Amino acid sequence: MVQPVIDAFDAAALIPGFRAPQLPRGEADGPAVAAADHTMRHWTSAASGALIPGSDAHRREMCRMFRETFNPYRPSVLAWPQLEAATLQRIVALPIWDIAVQTEGRARLRMAAYAASLDDPELRDALALNAWEENRHKEILARMVAAYGIPLASEPPYVYPQDTERAYLVTGYSECIDSFFAFGLFEVARRSGLFPPELIDTFEPVMQEECRHILLFANWVAWHRAQLSWWQRVRFELKVAGVWMFLGWERIGLARAMDAEGNVHEHDNNFTVNGAQSVSDADISVPELMRLCLAENDRRFAGYDPRLLRPTTMPRLVRFALRFARKKG
């Protein structure tokens, strides 16, 4: 069966009953924006007791968290500061823009496709909002590359996934990996002073949204696992293992991508580890960067109810690697 090619801008239309948030048309600053930014980062459930994975309370509260921490900023009013020539060249030279735009394009479709398959209205709406926010990220990137004249390869067609659950798992685990390193690299860029504060401030809510996305994903995985029978659980764990193998293969060496014109482009998927030198004049070792990633990961999750589960795979792997590095040294 040939899967349909979807315009991912229309991905939310795949979800019956979903209404995109109505964003205010006010200015991009002021008390309302500050309040929304604070609410985005701090949330505690009013429910009493533990939020046991698989329970109705767990499902309800993780969906409430995602809905109530929504930040209604508008990409159309984000300010793109004028950059000095050296800074502009540094940004244009970063080998991430093609893959970033295409990743957001795939993510919004995959999340919308999986949301459309769900019967539970709260989960469906939460994942639909997640897809909508991925679309907003893509719009932000599109506006930024246009503002700074960054050349992009033409986008490949976005194909509706055959296995919507696997597609959501690929996107969710991929975001858990990429966001962990992005948190650290973003802090390196902020501390370096090489990029104007206005540009850092513009992307700050995007970074925190990624934190919300992987928080929702981690809790969905735990809730979903607990809902499965033993034989469904075996099949699910095999699917998860396959996803991790796929992501590991994808991130080793160079990833090849073909654009809409059939041109092959190579992207360095190890940029998240090696890219610190691109956003800072100071030398930073891999262990230093990993410790910063851990600290930033903890900081960004600190404001959310501790009863909600956090992504653990990347922090555990990095902590193990740091212990091994210390012993080796």
C-alpha positions as CSV (number, residue, x, y, z in Angstrom):
1,M,0.0,0.0,0.0
2,V,1.4,3.4,-1.0
3,Q,1.2,5.8,1.9
4,P,-0.2,9.3,1.2
5,V,2.1,12.3,1.1
6,I,0.9,14.9,3.6
7,D,1.4,18.6,3.8
8,A,2.5,18.7,7.5
9,F,1.1,22.2,7.9
10,D,-2.3,20.6,7.7
11,A,-1.4,17.8,10.2
12,A,-3.7,19.1,13.0
13,A,-6.6,18.7,10.6
14,L,-6.1,14.9,10.8
15,I,-7.3,14.9,14.4
16,P,-11.1,14.9,14.8
17,G,-12.3,17.6,17.2
18,F,-9.0,19.3,17.8
19,R,-9.0,23.1,17.9
20,A,-5.8,25.0,17.5
21,P,-5.2,27.4,20.3
22,Q,-6.3,31.0,19.7
23,L,-3.3,33.1,20.3
24,P,-3.5,36.8,21.4
25,R,-2.5,39.4,18.9
26,G,-0.9,41.7,21.4
27,E,2.7,42.7,21.7
28,A,5.5,40.2,22.3
29,D,6.3,41.6,25.8
30,G,4.5,42.8,28.9
31,P,3.0,41.3,32.0
32,A,0.8,38.8,30.2
33,V,3.9,37.3,28.4
34,A,5.9,37.2,31.6
35,A,3.1,35.4,33.4
36,A,2.7,32.8,30.5
37,D,6.4,32.2,30.6
38,H,6.4,31.5,34.3
39,T,3.3,29.2,34.0
40,M,5.1,27.3,31.3
41,R,7.9,26.4,33.6
42,H,6.1,25.8,36.9
43,W,3.3,23.3,37.4
44,T,2.1,21.3,40.4
45,S,-0.9,18.9,40.3
46,A,-3.7,19.5,42.7
47,A,-4.3,15.7,43.0
48,S,-3.3,14.1,46.2
49,G,-1.1,11.0,46.5
50,A,1.2,9.3,44.1
51,L,0.6,9.5,40.3
52,I,0.9,5.8,39.6
53,P,1.8,5.0,36.0
54,G,-1.2,3.4,34.3
55,S,-3.7,5.0,36.6
56,D,-6.5,7.4,35.5
57,A,-5.0,10.1,37.8
58,H,-1.6,9.7,36.0
59,R,-3.1,10.1,32.6
60,R,-5.3,13.0,33.6
61,E,-2.6,15.0,35.3
62,M,0.0,14.5,32.6
63,C,-2.5,15.8,30.1
64,R,-3.4,18.7,32.4
65,M,0.2,19.6,32.8
66,F,0.7,19.9,29.1
67,R,-2.5,21.9,28.5
68,E,-2.0,24.3,31.5
69,T,1.7,25.0,30.7
70,F,0.9,26.1,27.1
71,N,2.7,29.3,26.2
72,P,0.7,31.4,23.7
73,Y,3.6,33.3,22.1
74,R,3.2,34.2,18.4
75,P,6.1,33.5,16.0
76,S,4.9,36.4,13.9
77,V,5.8,39.0,16.6
78,L,9.2,37.5,17.6
79,A,11.9,40.0,17.1
80,W,14.9,39.0,15.0
81,P,17.8,41.2,16.0
82,Q,20.3,42.6,13.5
83,L,23.5,40.6,13.7
84,E,27.1,41.6,13.3
85,A,28.7,40.1,10.2
86,A,30.9,37.6,12.2
87,T,27.9,36.5,14.3
88,L,25.7,36.1,11.2
89,Q,28.4,34.0,9.5
90,R,28.7,31.8,12.5
91,I,25.0,31.1,12.5
92,V,24.8,30.6,8.8
93,A,27.7,28.1,9.0
94,L,26.1,25.9,11.6
95,P,25.3,22.6,9.9
96,I,21.9,22.1,11.5
97,W,19.3,24.1,9.7
98,D,18.2,21.7,7.0
99,I,17.9,18.8,9.4
100,A,16.2,21.0,12.1
101,V,13.5,22.2,9.7
102,Q,12.9,18.7,8.3
103,T,12.9,17.1,11.8
104,E,10.1,19.5,12.9
105,G,8.2,18.7,9.8
106,R,8.3,15.0,10.4
107,A,7.6,15.4,14.1
108,R,4.4,17.4,13.7
109,L,3.0,14.9,11.2
110,R,4.0,11.8,13.3
111,M,2.5,13.2,16.5
112,A,-0.7,14.3,14.7
113,A,-1.0,10.9,13.1
114,Y,-0.6,9.0,16.4
115,A,-3.0,11.5,18.2
116,A,-5.6,10.8,15.5
117,S,-5.5,7.0,16.3
118,L,-6.3,7.5,20.0
119,D,-9.7,7.0,21.5
120,D,-9.0,8.8,24.8
121,P,-10.0,12.5,24.3
122,E,-7.6,13.9,26.9
123,L,-4.6,12.1,25.4
124,R,-5.6,12.8,21.9
125,D,-5.9,16.5,22.6
126,A,-2.5,16.6,24.5
127,L,-0.7,14.9,21.6
128,A,-2.5,17.1,19.1
129,L,-1.4,20.2,20.9
130,N,2.2,18.7,20.9
131,A,1.9,18.4,17.1
132,W,0.6,21.9,16.9
133,E,3.6,23.2,18.9
134,E,6.0,21.3,16.6
135,N,4.4,23.1,13.7
136,R,5.0,26.4,15.5
137,H,8.7,25.5,16.0
138,K,9.0,24.9,12.3
139,E,7.4,28.3,11.6
140,I,9.9,29.9,13.9
141,L,12.8,28.2,12.1
142,A,11.3,29.2,8.8
143,R,11.1,32.9,9.8
144,M,14.6,32.9,11.2
145,V,16.3,31.4,8.1
146,A,14.3,33.9,6.0
147,A,15.4,36.8,8.2
148,Y,19.1,35.9,8.1
149,G,19.2,34.6,4.5
150,I,20.2,31.0,5.5
151,P,20.1,28.7,2.5
152,L,18.1,25.5,2.9
153,A,17.8,22.4,0.9
154,S,14.3,21.8,-0.4
155,E,12.2,19.8,1.9
156,P,11.5,16.1,1.2
157,P,7.8,15.0,1.0
158,Y,6.3,14.1,4.4
159,V,4.8,10.6,4.2
160,Y,2.0,9.5,6.5
161,P,3.4,6.7,8.7
162,Q,2.2,3.2,8.4
163,D,2.8,2.4,12.0
164,T,1.7,5.5,13.9
165,E,2.8,4.3,17.3
166,R,6.3,3.5,16.1
167,A,6.5,6.9,14.4
168,Y,5.6,8.6,17.7
169,L,8.2,6.5,19.5
170,V,10.9,7.5,17.1
171,T,10.0,11.1,17.4
172,G,9.7,11.0,21.2
173,Y,12.9,9.2,21.9
174,S,14.7,11.3,19.3
175,E,13.6,14.4,21.1
176,C,14.7,13.0,24.5
177,I,18.2,12.5,23.0
178,D,18.5,15.8,21.1
179,S,16.9,18.0,23.8
180,F,19.3,16.7,26.5
181,F,22.3,17.9,24.4
182,A,20.5,21.0,23.2
183,F,19.9,22.2,26.7
184,G,23.7,22.2,27.4
185,L,24.7,23.7,24.0
186,F,22.1,26.4,24.4
187,E,23.6,27.3,27.8
188,V,27.1,27.3,26.2
189,A,25.8,29.8,23.6
190,R,24.2,32.0,26.3
191,R,27.4,32.1,28.4
192,S,29.7,32.7,25.5
193,G,28.1,36.1,24.6
194,L,28.8,35.4,20.9
195,F,25.1,35.6,20.1
196,P,23.0,38.7,21.1
197,P,20.8,38.3,24.2
198,E,17.7,39.1,22.0
199,L,18.4,36.0,19.9
200,I,18.9,33.8,23.0
201,D,15.6,35.2,24.5
202,T,13.7,34.5,21.2
203,F,14.6,30.8,21.3
204,E,14.3,30.3,25.1
205,P,10.6,29.4,25.1
206,V,11.3,26.9,22.3
207,M,13.9,25.2,24.4
208,Q,11.4,25.0,27.4
209,E,8.7,23.7,25.1
210,E,11.0,20.8,24.1
211,C,11.3,20.1,27.9
212,R,7.5,19.9,28.1
213,H,7.3,17.7,25.1
214,I,9.7,15.1,26.5
215,L,8.1,15.3,29.9
216,L,4.8,14.4,28.3
217,F,6.4,11.6,26.2
218,A,8.1,10.0,29.2
219,N,4.9,9.9,31.2
220,W,2.9,8.6,28.2
221,V,5.4,5.7,27.7
222,A,5.1,4.7,31.4
223,W,1.3,5.1,31.3
224,H,1.0,3.2,28.0
225,R,3.2,0.3,29.3
226,A,1.1,-0.2,32.3
227,Q,-2.0,-0.4,30.2
228,L,-0.7,-3.4,28.1
229,S,-1.3,-7.1,28.7
230,W,1.8,-9.2,29.0
231,W,1.8,-10.2,25.4
232,Q,1.1,-6.7,24.2
233,R,4.0,-5.5,26.5
234,V,6.4,-8.0,24.8
235,R,5.5,-6.7,21.4
236,F,5.8,-3.1,22.6
237,E,9.2,-3.6,24.2
238,L,10.5,-5.2,21.0
239,K,9.2,-2.1,19.1
240,V,11.0,0.2,21.6
241,A,14.2,-1.8,21.2
242,G,14.0,-1.5,17.5
243,V,13.4,2.2,17.7
244,W,16.6,2.6,19.9
245,M,18.6,0.6,17.4
246,F,17.3,2.7,14.6
247,L,18.2,6.0,16.4
248,G,21.6,4.7,17.3
249,W,22.3,3.8,13.7
250,E,21.0,7.1,12.5
251,R,23.3,9.1,14.8
252,I,26.5,7.3,13.9
253,G,28.6,9.1,11.3
254,L,26.9,11.0,8.6
255,A,23.2,10.9,7.8
256,R,22.2,11.1,4.2
257,A,19.0,12.9,3.3
258,M,17.4,13.4,-0.1
259,D,15.5,16.5,-0.8
260,A,12.5,17.1,-3.0
261,E,14.6,17.6,-6.1
262,G,16.5,14.3,-5.5
263,N,19.7,15.9,-4.3
264,V,21.6,14.0,-1.6
265,H,22.7,16.1,1.4
266,E,24.9,14.9,4.2
267,H,24.4,16.1,7.8
268,D,26.6,15.5,10.8
269,N,24.3,14.0,13.4
270,N,27.1,14.2,16.0
271,F,26.8,18.0,16.0
272,T,25.0,18.0,19.3
273,V,28.1,16.6,20.9
274,N,30.8,18.4,18.9
275,G,29.0,21.7,18.3
276,A,30.0,23.5,21.5
277,Q,33.0,24.9,19.7
278,S,30.7,26.5,17.1
279,V,28.8,28.5,19.7
280,S,31.7,29.5,22.0
281,D,35.2,31.0,21.8
282,A,36.2,29.0,24.9
283,D,37.5,25.5,24.7
284,I,35.1,23.1,26.4
285,S,35.9,19.4,27.0
286,V,33.4,16.6,26.4
287,P,33.1,15.9,30.2
288,E,32.5,19.6,30.9
289,L,29.8,19.7,28.2
290,M,28.2,16.5,29.6
291,R,28.1,17.9,33.1
292,L,26.5,21.1,31.8
293,C,23.9,19.1,29.9
294,L,23.0,17.2,33.1
295,A,22.8,20.5,35.1
296,E,20.6,22.2,32.5
297,N,18.4,19.1,32.1
298,D,17.8,19.1,35.9
299,R,17.1,22.9,35.9
300,R,14.6,22.8,33.2
301,F,12.6,20.0,34.8
302,A,12.8,21.4,38.3
303,G,9.6,23.5,38.1
304,Y,7.3,20.6,37.3
305,D,5.5,18.3,39.8
306,P,8.1,15.8,41.0
307,R,5.5,13.0,40.8
308,L,5.6,13.2,37.0
309,L,8.3,11.0,35.5
310,R,11.3,12.5,33.8
311,P,13.2,11.0,30.8
312,T,16.1,9.0,32.3
313,T,18.0,7.2,29.6
314,M,20.3,10.0,28.5
315,P,21.1,11.3,32.0
316,R,21.9,7.7,33.2
317,L,24.1,7.0,30.2
318,V,26.0,10.3,30.6
319,R,26.4,9.9,34.4
320,F,27.8,6.4,33.7
321,A,30.1,7.7,31.1
322,L,31.4,10.4,33.4
323,R,32.1,7.9,36.2
324,F,34.0,5.7,33.7
325,A,35.9,8.8,32.5
326,R,37.0,9.7,36.0
327,K,38.1,6.1,36.7
328,K,40.0,6.0,33.5
329,G,41.7,9.3,34.3
